[in-house]
Amino acid sequence: MGAVPSHADYSGLAETALNAITDGVLIIDETGVIKFANPAAARMTGYGDPSNLVGLSYQLVMKLETLDGATVEEASRRSGFSS
C-alpha cells in the first residue's frame, strides 16, 4: 500500500479539478471577498484572468439582480429581509 495522501495533495487535486471544469466557480470568505476563482468564472465575468477576481467583493463582480431588475439588496429591503 502507498502512503496516505496529505492535505496538500488533496488541495492541489481539488484546485486542478476546479480549474478544469467549464462551470464558473467563486469561493468567497465570510465577508464576501473572493478567495478563489477558476478560469471559467473569470471568462464569464469579463475579468480575463482568475487572479484579477481574487480580493474583490463578490457583490461588485456578480451584480446580482432579481427578474424585475432590482438589486438583491433592494429586493431584500422591499420584502423586509434586510438587517
C-alpha positions as CSV (number, residue, x, y, z in Angstrom):
1,M,0.0,0.0,0.0
2,G,1.1,3.6,-0.7
3,A,1.4,6.5,1.6
4,V,-1.7,8.3,2.7
5,P,-2.2,11.4,0.6
6,S,-1.6,14.7,2.5
7,H,-4.0,17.6,2.8
8,A,-1.8,19.5,0.4
9,D,-2.1,16.6,-2.2
10,Y,-5.9,16.8,-1.9
11,S,-5.9,20.6,-2.0
12,G,-3.8,20.5,-5.2
13,L,-6.1,17.9,-6.7
14,A,-9.2,20.0,-5.9
15,E,-7.7,23.1,-7.4
16,T,-6.8,21.2,-10.6
17,A,-10.4,19.9,-10.9
18,L,-11.9,23.3,-10.2
19,N,-9.7,24.9,-12.9
20,A,-10.6,22.2,-15.4
21,I,-14.4,22.4,-15.2
22,T,-16.4,24.7,-17.5
23,D,-18.7,26.0,-14.8
24,G,-17.7,29.2,-13.1
25,V,-16.7,28.8,-9.5
26,L,-16.0,31.5,-7.0
27,I,-15.0,30.7,-3.4
28,I,-15.7,33.6,-1.0
29,D,-15.0,34.2,2.6
30,E,-17.5,35.1,5.3
31,T,-17.2,38.8,4.4
32,G,-17.9,38.3,0.7
33,V,-14.4,38.6,-0.6
34,I,-13.4,36.3,-3.4
35,K,-10.6,33.9,-2.3
36,F,-10.6,31.7,-5.4
37,A,-11.9,32.0,-9.0
38,N,-11.5,29.4,-11.7
39,P,-10.8,30.3,-15.4
40,A,-14.5,29.8,-16.3
41,A,-15.6,32.4,-13.7
42,A,-13.1,34.9,-15.0
43,R,-14.3,34.4,-18.6
44,M,-18.0,34.7,-17.5
45,T,-17.4,37.9,-15.6
46,G,-15.1,39.5,-18.1
47,Y,-12.1,39.7,-15.8
48,G,-9.9,37.6,-18.1
49,D,-7.5,36.1,-15.5
50,P,-8.8,34.5,-12.3
51,S,-6.2,36.4,-10.3
52,N,-8.0,39.6,-11.3
53,L,-11.0,38.5,-9.2
54,V,-9.2,37.4,-6.0
55,G,-9.6,40.1,-3.3
56,L,-12.7,41.7,-4.9
57,S,-16.2,41.7,-3.3
58,Y,-18.4,39.1,-5.0
59,Q,-21.2,41.8,-4.9
60,L,-19.1,44.0,-7.2
61,V,-18.3,41.2,-9.5
62,M,-21.7,39.5,-9.7
63,K,-24.1,42.5,-9.8
64,L,-26.9,40.2,-8.8
65,E,-30.4,41.3,-9.9
66,T,-33.9,39.9,-9.5
67,L,-36.1,39.3,-12.5
68,D,-37.6,42.8,-12.3
69,G,-34.1,44.4,-12.4
70,A,-33.8,45.3,-8.7
71,T,-30.6,44.5,-6.9
72,V,-30.7,41.7,-4.4
73,E,-30.2,44.3,-1.7
74,E,-33.2,46.3,-2.9
75,A,-35.4,43.2,-3.1
76,S,-34.4,42.2,0.4
77,R,-35.3,45.7,1.7
78,R,-38.7,45.6,-0.1
79,S,-39.5,42.1,1.4
80,G,-38.4,43.0,4.9
81,F,-35.3,40.7,4.9
82,S,-32.6,43.3,5.2
83,S,-30.9,43.9,8.6
